[in-house]
Amino acid sequence: MALLLNVDGLRADIAGIFVGAGLGADAADTVAESLVEADRLGLASHGVMLTDMYVHRLKAGSVSTEREPAVISDRGVTMVLDGRNAFGVLTADNAMQKAVAKARAYGAGIVAVRHAFHFGAARRFTEAAAAAGCVGIALCNTRPLMPAPGGAERIVGNNPLSIAFPTADAIPFVLDMATSEAAMGKIRMAAKNGAAIPESWAVKADGSPTTDPLEAIEGMLLPTAGPKGFGLALMIDLLCGVLSGGAFGPDVKPLYGDMSVPYDCSHLLMAIDIGHFTDAGEAGRRVQAAAQRIRCGARAPGVTRLYTPGEPEWCKRQEAEDQVSVDEGVAAMLSDLARSLDVQLTTVPLA
């Protein structure tokens, strides 16, 4: 069962939990806002459910309280940052801001980040670039979770990709996808709720099919579109790890493994300033027209509405207004965390 909670109150409660765990107030506000926003978009696997894991890593020392990444190199269009194991949303926000500034000056900005942590929903960063008049691109690698086609061992992560275009439309035009058929967070949500998963999502450790989320967590995710998804995931892994001089492949550690060992993933944030190529206003109108062609296209039998990439999530956020849906089990987890940290909650009900 889900609870409907006030957005601002939930953000304040979660920020309070992070402050109670030792994070600075400004950083805590940003982390809390990013988690709640993911739930508002219907991306629960990247939302508030992550709070306990984040807090445990912060307390164990594998996530730092740093607010700013360190600059390793700055060469015009390109920059390499050391995330210093800070919360990924803080580092990636900073990296995209730097990429946009470079795009303003040079037409494009490319910022690679090493020693980074989980950054949540990638669309956050690309939508920020799009709002600044740039095409935004965000990539991140994860620990190996998927086999090569026909394989029976984890070779590559379900590495996410997001691309957002500026548009004259009120609805963001944004792709945000993992390269697995389903995100591991969705499987963990199914496990928490005692639900089965589709057979196309994952396999057991020996490569055989499963609908049990616990077997899937111990086994392997399946790439989207088979060999194509595997190949895309592998290239993202190399782009992030090699360009940053950071970790890729098995050097990225399990997110839910030893909480005292840094996750150590790598990011790549890119911005392309539309105005360096063509008239920005006209480009926005062309993207809007492309979106309208999709929405107004012929529909298959039984289909009542067609959506552009990122639109279903935007609709969920608009419909929810100032409320956010939180699973009862997740609310209980927040309550337990607050109690353990001696933090008072104002919106999340006490378990």
N, C-alpha and C positions, 0 to 999 in steps of 0.2 A: 504494500500500500504506500502511496506517495502523500506527502504533506505539501501544502501550498504555503510558502513563507514569503515575507516581504523581502524584496531584493536588497534594499539599503540595510535593513536590519541583519540579514544573513551575512552580507559583506562585513559589517562591523563586528559581528560575532567571530567570524573566521579570522579577521585581522587581529582581533584580541587574542585568539588562540596562538597565532604566530608570534605576537609580541610576548606572550607568556612563555613561549618556547625559546625566546632570546633574539628574535629578529627585530630590526629597527622598525619604527612605526611606518615610515614612508614605504619601505620595502614590503612590509606586511600588508599594507593597503593595496599595493599593486598585485601581489600574489593572490590575495583574497578576491580582488576584482576580476582577475583572469579566470579563476576557478568558477566563480558564480556566473560569469558571462558564458562560459562553456555550457553550463547547465541551462541557461536561458535559451541557448541555441539548440537545445536538445542533444548536446554532445556530452552525455553524462559520464562516459568513460574518460573524459578529459577534465571533468569538473570536480565538484566538492568531494567526491569519493576519494580523491587523491590526498586529502588533507592529512590523514593519519600517517600515510607513508612519507609525505613531505616532512611532517613534524618529527617522525622517528629518525629520519636521515639528518635533520638539523640537529637534533639532540645527540646523535651518534657522531657527528662531526664530518660526515661525508658530503654534506651541503653546507657551504659557508654562509656567513652573514654579510659578505661583501655586497656592495651596491653597484660598483662600477667594474667593468672588465679592464684588464691591463692591455695597453697597446704594444704588440710585438713588432709590427712593421706597418708603415704607412707610405704607399708608393702611388700617389695620384689616384687612379681609379680603384686601386685595391688596398685592402687593409686586412691584417691578421690580428685577432684579439685572443687573449687568454681569459676565459670565463672565470677562472679561479674557483671553480666548483660552486658558484653562486646559483641561486634559483634561475632556471632557464628563461623564464619570462622576463626577468630583469636584464639578463645578458642579451637576449634576442631583441627586446625593445631597443636597447642601446645600439646594437649592431645595425638594425634597420634604420634608425635615425641617422647613423653615420653613413649608411649606404645612400639614403635619400640626399643628404648633404653633398655627397660626392657626385650623385647623378645631376644635381643642380649645376655643378661646376663643369663636369666632364661629359654629361649625357648618360653615364652609367656609373654605378657604384657596386662593388663586390666586396663583401666583408665575410671572411672565414673566421670561425671561432673554435678553439680547442679547449679542452678541460671544461666542458659545458655540462649542463644538467637538463633533464626533461623540461621542454618548454610549453607543453600543453597543446592547444589547438593552433595549428600553423597559420590559419587564416587571420588571426589577430595581427600578425606582422605584415602580411601582404595587403590587408585592408588598410592598414595605416599608411603604407606606401601609396596605395591607390588614392586615398584621401588627399595626399600631397601631390597628386598629378603624375604619379609614376606607376609603371607596371611593377608590381611587387612579386618577387619569387623567394620562397623559403624552403630550404631542404634541411633535413636532420637525419642522422643515422641512429640506430638502436643496436642493442646486442643481437647476435644471430638468433633468429626465430623461425626461419623458413628453409626448407631443403632446396637444393637444385632440382630441376625436373627429373623425376625418377629416383632421387636420392633419399636417404634415410638418416641424414644428420643435418643439424642446423648449420647453415652456411652464411646466411645474410639476414639482416633485420627487415622488418616491414616498413622500411624507411619512408617517412611522409614527404609529400610534395604539395605546395600550395602556390597558385598563381592568381593574382587579382589584377583586373584592368580598371582604370578610371572610367566612369560612365556618367552620362547625363541623367541616368535613371536613379530613382531613389533607392532601388534595390541593388545591393552590391553584386558585382559580377566576379565571382571568386570560385576557384576550384580548390578544394582541400581534401586530400585523400591519402590514405595509407596504401602501400603497395601490396598489402595482404588482402584477401577477400573480406576480412573483418579485423578490426583493431583488437589487440590483446585486452585492452580495457573493456571492450564489450563482452569478451569471454569471461573476464573477472567479474563483471556485473552479473552475468548469467550464473556464475558459480555462487555469488553472494545471495542471489535470489532463488537458487535451486532449480534453475530452468535449463532445458536442453538447448543445444545450438544446432544450426544446420550442418549437414555433413560436409558441405563445401568449405566450411570455415577452417578446419584443422584436421590433423591426423594424430594418431598415437605416436609414441616414441619410436615404434618400429615401422612407421609409415602407413599403417592400416587405418581405415576410416573410423571416425568416432562422432557421436553427438553429445558426449559427456564433457562439460567444460573443464572439469578437473583433469581428465585424461588429456584434453587439449593443452592445458597449461603445462603439463609434464611432457607433452609431445611437441608438435610443430605446427605453426600456422601455414596455411597454403597461400601462395601468391595469387593476386588477382590476374585473370587472363593467362594463367599458366606460365609458360616460358617468357612471355612478354613482361609480365609483372616481375618475374625473377630478374630478368635483365635490367629493367628499370631500377629496381631496388639495389642491385649491385652497383650500377653507375652512380646512384645517389650516395651510396656508402663511400665510394672512392672520391667523389667530388668533395664531400664534407671532410673526410679524414685526411686525404692526401694534400689538398690545398691548404688546410689549416695546420698541417704538421701534427695533427692530433690522432686520436684513436679511431680505428674502424675495424670491422670484422670482430673477432673474438676479444679484442682489446677493450671493447665497450662492455661494461659489466652488467649483470642482471639488475634491473630496476628494483625488483623485489627480492634480491639476494641479501648478502651481508650488508646491513645498513651502515656499517662503519667504513665500507670501501666505496670511494667515489664512483659514480656512474660513468663519468668520463666520456661522454659522447661528443660529437662535433656538429657544428651548424654551418650553413652557408646562406647568407641573406643577400639578395640582389635587388637593386632598384634601377629602372630605366626611365629617364625623364622623357615623356611623350613630346614635350615642347622642343626637344633637340632634333626631332625627326619630322614632325608635322604640326599643324595647328592643333593645340590641345583641346579647344572647344569642339572643333569638328570631329576629332578622334572620339571624344566622349559621346557625341551624337551618333556616330557610326556604331559604337559598341551598344548603345541603347537600341538602335535599329536591329542589330543582330539578336539582342535579347527578345525584342518584340516578335521577330520571325519565329523564334522557338516557341514562345507562349501562344502565338496565334496559329501555329501549325496544325495540320490535320492530326486527329487523335485516333488511336486504335479503339476498337469496340470496348466499352466499359470504362474508358479513361475520361475523367471529367476535367482534368487540368494538366497542363504541361509546365514544367519548371526549368529555369536556367540553373547552372551550377551555383550552389550556395543559397539559392532562393528558399528551399524548404526550411532551412535553419532560420533564415531571416524571418519567415512567416511565423515560426514558432515563437520567436522573440517578440514580434509585434503583438501576437495574440495574447501572450502572457502579461503584457504591460508591466506592472510593478511587482509581479509575483514570480516565483520560481518554484518548480516542482522538485522536491527532494525525497528520495526513498526513505522510509521509516528507519531502515537499518543504518543508512548513512547519517541520519539525524541522531540516532542513538550513539553512533561512533563519535560524532562531534561533541555530544554531551559528555561522554566518558573522557574524551581528551581534555575538555575544559575543566572537568572535575580534577583530573590528575595534575593539571597545571595551575589550579586554584584561580581559574578565570571565570568571571560571571557572564552568563549569556542573557541576552534580552529578547531574542527572537526564536532561537532553536529551543524546542521544548526539552526539559530535563528528562532523561531516561530513568 
